[in-house]
Amino acid sequence: MAPDTHIGTTAIVTGAASGIGRSIADHFAAEGRAVLCADINRAGAEKVAATIIKDGGHARAVEVDVADEPSVQAMVDDAISWTGQIDALAANAGIMAEGSALTLSLEDWTRVMSTNATGAFLTARAALPHMIDGGGGAIVFTASTVALAGMKGIAAYSASKGAVVALTRQMAADYADQNIRVNAVAPGAVRTPLSESHFRARAEDDAEFETLLEAVIDRYPLKRWGTTAEIADLVTFLCSDRAGWMTGQIIPVDGGLLELR
Ligand SMILES: NC(=O)c1ccc[n+]([C@@H]2O[C@H](COP(=O)([O-])OP(=O)(O)OC[C@H]3O[C@@H](n4cnc5c(N)ncnc54)[C@H](O)[C@@H]3O)[C@@H](O)[C@H]2O)c1
């Protein structure tokens, strides 16, 4: 097994208070990285950082709104004053809103695009100069299978993740010669507060909610939900030297959904 080259390196994770982001933070910490746990939910981020520290890792919590440029800049400044470097970035924070083109409010469209698309852009843009100064780095965006295949009723969310996919390729092309690798993971359904709220919004009551959750599994060839750890494993791999020749990739982790339908 190759020696662990991550000890002493620094990773930022946005959306670290919950779900997939929480798992990414835990995985980075287990590799020996110092992890900046960033989230709009300060108390949640503090809890995750405290657990990592209790388990012997290095972590720090920071409140950020990824849709707000000064807030994102303050998050990056915090990382730099903490360890002096940013080696890996998981730009993962995201939200969802229900609605197709005719039912979605402009307010919801703007809110989702601001967090998911503009937020990914602002986060990566703020980290880039420090990665370039440090001789390179790795950025992984959390996209979604809905950026690669249609799904009813989530127009803003799908469009925002489509923007993330295009941004991944664009930034990978623009910064490859500065040794910055940019990739994206495209998860299928993973049971988290975000996915549960989506089905909650469609269900009349608890019984229908449970039925909808079960129906999800039926659509997946592997007949189960993905786990946050399965997404986090790929994110941390893509940030590692083992993925040193990978950039511009959009990788589904989806129980076979996209290829085997
Ligand atoms: N769960 C799924 O099925 C699924 C599938 C595909 C993609 N994703 C993507 O994975 C990412 C993580 O989602 P999750 O399922 O873990 O959801 P989650 O709701 O469990 O976690 C999202 C986190 O992002 C934070 N956040 C929201 N808005 C923010 C903002 N403006 N600034 C900073 N933090 C903010 C929330 O506080 C929360 O902690 C999202 O980008 C989501 O779109 C999730």
The ligand as a Tripos MOL2 file, in Angstrom:
@<TRIPOS>MOLECULE
LIG
   44    48     1     0     0
SMALL
NO_CHARGES

@<TRIPOS>ATOM
      1 N1        -28.9220   13.1490   -1.1640 N.am      1 LIG1
      2 C1        -28.9920   12.8940   -2.4550 C.2       1 LIG1
      3 O1        -29.7410   12.0080   -2.8960 O.2       1 LIG1
      4 C2        -28.1430   13.6670   -3.4240 C.ar      1 LIG1
      5 C3        -28.0470   13.2020   -4.7460 C.ar      1 LIG1
      6 C4        -27.2700   13.9030   -5.6590 C.ar      1 LIG1
      7 C5        -26.5790   15.0360   -5.2550 C.ar      1 LIG1
      8 N2        -26.6970   15.4680   -3.9620 N.ar      1 LIG1
      9 C6        -25.9460   16.6670   -3.6080 C.3       1 LIG1
     10 O2        -25.1110   16.3710   -2.5100 O.3       1 LIG1
     11 C7        -24.8190   17.5800   -1.7960 C.3       1 LIG1
     12 C8        -25.0520   17.3430   -0.3060 C.3       1 LIG1
     13 O3        -26.4310   17.0760   -0.1390 O.3       1 LIG1
     14 P1        -26.9880   16.1410    1.0280 P.3       1 LIG1
     15 O4        -27.8790   15.1570    0.3850 O.co2     1 LIG1
     16 O5        -25.8850   15.6810    1.8830 O.co2     1 LIG1
     17 O6        -27.9500   17.1940    1.7590 O.3       1 LIG1
     18 P2        -28.0200   17.7260    3.2660 P.3       1 LIG1
     19 O7        -29.2170   18.5980    3.2860 O.co2     1 LIG1
     20 O8        -27.9100   16.5910    4.1990 O.co2     1 LIG1
     21 O9        -26.6890   18.6010    3.3830 O.3       1 LIG1
     22 C9        -26.5260   19.8180    2.7050 C.3       1 LIG1
     23 C10       -25.7360   20.7600    3.6000 C.3       1 LIG1
     24 O10       -25.5100   21.9740    2.8610 O.3       1 LIG1
     25 C11       -25.6970   23.0510    3.7660 C.3       1 LIG1
     26 N3        -26.0320   24.2740    3.0280 N.ar      1 LIG1
     27 C12       -27.2030   24.5620    2.4100 C.ar      1 LIG1
     28 N4        -27.1470   25.7910    1.8750 N.ar      1 LIG1
     29 C13       -25.9070   26.2850    2.1640 C.ar      1 LIG1
     30 C14       -25.2540   27.5090    1.8990 C.ar      1 LIG1
     31 N5        -25.8620   28.4980    1.2030 N.pl3     1 LIG1
     32 N6        -23.9970   27.6870    2.3460 N.ar      1 LIG1
     33 C15       -23.3750   26.7130    3.0490 C.ar      1 LIG1
     34 N7        -23.9470   25.5280    3.3540 N.ar      1 LIG1
     35 C16       -25.2030   25.3210    2.9130 C.ar      1 LIG1
     36 C17       -26.8440   22.6060    4.6780 C.3       1 LIG1
     37 O11       -26.8990   23.3590    5.8930 O.3       1 LIG1
     38 C18       -26.5030   21.1440    4.8850 C.3       1 LIG1
     39 O12       -25.6840   20.9460    6.0060 O.3       1 LIG1
     40 C19       -25.7200   18.6560   -2.3950 C.3       1 LIG1
     41 O13       -24.9890   19.4270   -3.3310 O.3       1 LIG1
     42 C20       -26.7730   17.8510   -3.1190 C.3       1 LIG1
     43 O14       -27.3640   18.5450   -4.1690 O.3       1 LIG1
     44 C21       -27.4420   14.8110   -3.0320 C.ar      1 LIG1
@<TRIPOS>BOND
     1     1     2 1
     2     2     3 2
     3     2     4 1
     4     4     5 ar
     5     4    44 ar
     6     5     6 ar
     7     6     7 ar
     8     7     8 ar
     9     8     9 1
    10     8    44 ar
    11     9    10 1
    12     9    42 1
    13    10    11 1
    14    11    12 1
    15    11    40 1
    16    12    13 1
    17    13    14 1
    18    14    15 2
    19    14    16 1
    20    14    17 1
    21    17    18 1
    22    18    19 2
    23    18    20 1
    24    18    21 1
    25    21    22 1
    26    22    23 1
    27    23    24 1
    28    23    38 1
    29    24    25 1
    30    25    26 1
    31    25    36 1
    32    26    27 ar
    33    26    35 ar
    34    27    28 ar
    35    28    29 ar
    36    29    30 ar
    37    29    35 ar
    38    30    31 1
    39    30    32 ar
    40    32    33 ar
    41    33    34 ar
    42    34    35 ar
    43    36    37 1
    44    36    38 1
    45    38    39 1
    46    40    41 1
    47    40    42 1
    48    42    43 1
@<TRIPOS>SUBSTRUCTURE
     1 LIG1         1 GROUP 0 **** ****
